[in-house]
Amino acid sequence: MSRIQNKIDKNKVKIVELLNQNIDLKYELKLKRFTRFSEEIKQLGTKKEPKEVKIKIGHWNEFFYDEDFPKDKKHAVKIERKEICEVDGERSNHWKKITYYTIEDI
């Protein structure tokens, strides 16, 4: 291999590491938004081939205010939101497992 090709390969490794670090940081930032977590077991699959999946759900609250009133808790409507953050113990983006980059992706 030439010297230039070695340098290209080293740069590809650095790029993959940075992309994967960004994925982890984005996931951690999402977890900070949640005020509490819960776990559930969901039944997926078919009757012939049932499959149980353990999911971790993050919950947070959002407040909406009436435009005619000042922003105070007295006139706020509280809505609880939730999002799946793990499926079978693996990080996920809703139901889709988070995939990391490899050198072949570059």
C-alpha positions as CSV (number, residue, x, y, z in Angstrom):
1,M,0.0,0.0,0.0
2,S,1.2,3.5,-0.7
3,R,1.7,6.1,1.9
4,I,-1.3,8.0,0.7
5,Q,-3.6,5.0,1.0
6,N,-2.4,4.5,4.6
7,K,-3.3,8.1,5.4
8,I,-6.7,7.6,3.7
9,D,-7.4,4.5,5.8
10,K,-6.4,6.3,9.0
11,N,-8.7,9.1,8.2
12,K,-11.6,6.7,7.5
13,V,-11.1,5.2,11.0
14,K,-11.2,8.7,12.6
15,I,-14.3,9.5,10.6
16,V,-16.1,6.3,11.8
17,E,-15.1,7.0,15.4
18,L,-16.4,10.6,15.3
19,L,-19.7,9.5,13.6
20,N,-20.2,6.8,16.3
21,Q,-19.4,9.3,19.1
22,N,-22.0,11.7,17.6
23,I,-24.6,8.9,17.7
24,D,-23.8,8.2,21.4
25,L,-23.9,11.9,22.3
26,K,-27.2,12.4,20.6
27,Y,-28.7,9.4,22.4
28,E,-27.4,10.6,25.8
29,L,-28.9,14.0,25.1
30,K,-32.2,12.4,24.4
31,L,-32.1,10.5,27.7
32,K,-31.6,13.8,29.6
33,R,-35.0,15.0,28.4
34,F,-36.8,12.2,30.1
35,T,-38.1,12.7,33.7
36,R,-38.8,9.1,34.3
37,F,-38.5,5.6,32.8
38,S,-40.7,2.6,32.7
39,E,-40.3,-0.9,31.3
40,E,-42.9,-3.0,29.5
41,I,-43.1,-6.4,27.8
42,K,-44.8,-6.3,24.5
43,Q,-46.1,-9.2,22.4
44,L,-44.9,-9.0,18.8
45,G,-45.0,-11.5,16.0
46,T,-47.9,-13.8,15.0
47,K,-50.1,-16.3,16.8
48,K,-47.9,-19.1,15.4
49,E,-44.6,-17.4,16.2
50,P,-45.2,-15.1,19.2
51,K,-42.3,-13.0,20.3
52,E,-42.0,-11.1,23.6
53,V,-39.9,-7.9,23.5
54,K,-38.9,-5.9,26.6
55,I,-39.0,-2.2,25.9
56,K,-37.7,0.7,28.0
57,I,-39.9,3.9,27.7
58,G,-38.8,7.4,28.6
59,H,-41.5,9.9,29.8
60,W,-41.5,13.7,29.8
61,N,-44.0,16.4,30.2
62,E,-44.8,19.3,27.9
63,F,-46.8,22.3,28.9
64,F,-49.1,24.2,26.5
65,Y,-50.4,27.7,27.3
66,D,-53.5,29.5,26.2
67,E,-52.5,32.6,24.1
68,D,-55.1,34.7,25.9
69,F,-53.5,34.2,29.3
70,P,-50.0,34.9,30.7
71,K,-47.7,31.9,30.9
72,D,-48.5,30.6,34.4
73,K,-49.2,27.0,35.6
74,K,-52.7,28.0,36.4
75,H,-53.6,28.1,32.7
76,A,-51.2,25.5,31.4
77,V,-52.2,22.2,29.9
78,K,-49.8,19.4,30.8
79,I,-49.3,16.6,28.3
80,E,-47.2,13.5,29.1
81,R,-45.2,12.3,26.2
82,K,-43.3,9.0,25.9
83,E,-40.8,7.5,23.6
84,I,-39.2,4.1,23.3
85,C,-35.5,4.3,24.0
86,E,-34.4,0.6,24.4
87,V,-35.6,-2.6,22.8
88,D,-34.4,-5.9,24.5
89,G,-31.7,-3.9,26.3
90,E,-30.2,-2.3,23.1
91,R,-30.3,1.3,22.3
92,S,-33.0,2.2,19.8
93,N,-34.7,5.0,18.0
94,H,-38.3,4.1,18.7
95,W,-38.6,0.4,17.4
96,K,-35.5,0.6,15.2
97,K,-32.2,-0.5,16.7
98,I,-29.5,2.2,16.5
99,T,-26.8,1.1,14.1
100,Y,-23.2,2.3,14.2
101,Y,-21.0,3.1,11.2
102,T,-18.2,0.9,10.0
103,I,-15.3,1.6,7.7
104,E,-17.2,-0.1,4.8
105,D,-19.9,2.7,5.1
106,I,-17.3,5.4,4.3
